[in-house]
């Protein structure tokens, strides 16, 4: 985002944020999305994860992702750091042989 572009600050309760994230996911999975909606989905997911890290702490993979999310200053910074630190683990979990049939 260009530095001179204004931002909209939005406050949602955790349940509202989760519901919005799920609704966007449904749209994307139905093929009704676009690149802007995909970015909004990723952005919201990052901010939900960063917020939850302070609320619940967490351990393991989610705890590690939460720390990375909280420390990132942008979506892109979060995704690069997540992929650098956890990419092989996440890739293994998302592979076809680890999915339910």
C-alpha positions as CSV (number, residue, x, y, z in Angstrom):
1,X,0.0,0.0,0.0
2,X,1.4,3.4,-0.9
3,X,2.5,5.4,2.1
4,X,0.2,8.4,1.4
5,X,-2.9,6.2,1.1
6,X,-5.4,6.6,3.9
7,X,-6.4,3.7,6.1
8,X,-9.7,2.6,7.6
9,X,-9.4,1.4,11.1
10,X,-12.1,-1.2,12.0
11,X,-12.8,-2.7,15.4
12,X,-14.6,-6.0,15.6
13,X,-15.3,-8.3,18.5
14,X,-13.4,-11.7,18.1
15,X,-16.7,-13.5,17.2
16,X,-17.5,-10.9,14.6
17,X,-14.0,-11.2,13.1
18,X,-14.2,-15.0,13.0
19,X,-17.6,-14.8,11.4
20,X,-16.4,-12.4,8.7
21,X,-13.3,-14.5,8.1
22,X,-15.5,-17.6,7.6
23,X,-17.9,-15.8,5.3
24,X,-15.1,-14.5,3.1
25,X,-13.6,-18.1,3.1
26,X,-17.0,-19.4,1.9
27,X,-17.1,-16.9,-0.9
28,X,-13.5,-17.7,-2.0
29,X,-14.2,-21.4,-1.9
30,X,-17.3,-21.0,-4.0
31,X,-15.3,-19.2,-6.7
32,X,-17.0,-15.9,-6.2
33,X,-13.8,-14.1,-5.0
34,X,-11.3,-11.8,-6.6
35,X,-7.8,-10.7,-5.7
36,X,-9.0,-7.9,-3.4
37,X,-11.2,-10.3,-1.4
38,X,-8.4,-12.8,-1.2
39,X,-6.1,-10.1,0.2
40,X,-8.8,-9.0,2.7
41,X,-9.1,-12.7,3.8
42,X,-5.4,-13.0,4.4
43,X,-5.2,-9.6,6.1
44,X,-8.1,-10.4,8.5
45,X,-6.6,-13.9,9.3
46,X,-3.3,-12.3,10.2
47,X,-4.9,-9.7,12.5
48,X,-7.1,-12.3,14.1
49,X,-4.1,-14.5,14.8
50,X,-2.0,-11.5,16.1
51,X,-4.9,-10.5,18.5
52,X,-5.5,-14.1,19.7
53,X,-1.8,-14.4,20.6
54,X,-2.1,-11.8,23.3
55,X,-5.4,-13.2,24.5
56,X,-4.5,-16.9,24.8
57,X,-0.8,-17.1,24.4
58,X,-0.7,-20.6,22.9
59,X,2.0,-23.2,22.3
60,X,3.1,-25.3,19.4
61,X,2.5,-24.4,15.8
62,X,-0.4,-21.9,16.5
63,X,1.6,-20.3,19.3
64,X,4.6,-19.9,16.9
65,X,2.4,-18.4,14.2
66,X,0.8,-16.0,16.7
67,X,4.1,-14.7,17.8
68,X,5.2,-14.1,14.2
69,X,1.8,-12.4,13.5
70,X,2.1,-10.2,16.5
71,X,5.6,-9.1,15.6
72,X,4.9,-8.3,11.9
73,X,4.2,-4.7,10.8
74,X,2.4,-5.8,7.6
75,X,0.7,-8.7,6.0
76,X,3.6,-9.2,3.6
77,X,6.1,-9.1,6.5
78,X,4.0,-11.7,8.4
79,X,3.7,-14.0,5.4
80,X,7.4,-13.9,4.6
81,X,8.4,-14.5,8.2
82,X,5.8,-17.3,8.6
83,X,7.0,-19.0,5.4
84,X,10.7,-18.6,6.4
85,X,10.2,-20.0,9.9
86,X,7.3,-22.5,9.5
87,X,7.1,-23.1,5.8
88,X,8.3,-26.7,5.8
89,X,6.1,-27.6,8.7
90,X,3.0,-26.0,7.2
91,X,3.7,-27.4,3.8
92,X,3.9,-30.9,5.2
93,X,0.6,-30.5,7.1
94,X,-1.1,-29.2,4.0
95,X,0.2,-31.9,1.6
96,X,-2.3,-34.3,0.1
97,X,-1.2,-37.4,2.1
98,X,-2.0,-35.5,5.4
99,X,-5.5,-34.5,4.4
100,X,-8.6,-36.5,5.3
101,X,-10.1,-38.3,2.3
